Amino acid sequence: MKILLDSSGWIEYLTGGPLADRYATYLTSQHSIITPTIVLYEVYKKITQKSVI
């Protein structure tokens, strides 16, 4: 089965958000993950963003 995982799914999973376990079920060897280039860019921008206090 092919799964398209968008930026919100990756960010939720990588940051350990409340829905991370739900996304983790799709990140198994039985699924083929499709991630568009723009999603990679969005995730990169989010995780490299500095928090402003």
N, C-alpha and C positions, 0 to 999 in steps of 0.2 A: 504494500500500500504506500502511495506517495502522499506525503504531508507537506503542505506549504506553511511554514512557521513564520509569522510576521514579527516585527520588531517588538511589539508589546509582549509577545510570548517569550522571546529570547531574554528580554530585560527582566521579566518576572522570574524566569528560571535562573538566570545568572545572579540575580540579587537575592534570591531566596525569599521572594515575596509570598503572600498568602496562597497564591494559586500555583506555586512552583511545582508542587507534587503532581498536579493535574497535567502540566506541560511535560513533566519528566516521563510520564507514561508513553509519550510519543517519541521520546528520544532513545529508543531501543533499537537493537539490530534488526528487528523485523519490519521497521519502517524506513523508507527512503525519505530523508528530509530535503526539501527544496527551499533554499533561501535566496531570494533575489538580491542583486548587488546593492540596491538602494536600502534594503533592510540591513545589510552588513554595515553600511555607512551610518544609518540611524543609530544602530546599537553602539558602534564605535564612538559617535558623538556623545551619546548618553553616558557611557562608562568613563569617558575621558573628561567629562564636564566637571569643572571645579565648583564646589558648593560655595556660595556667597553667604556670609553670616552678617 
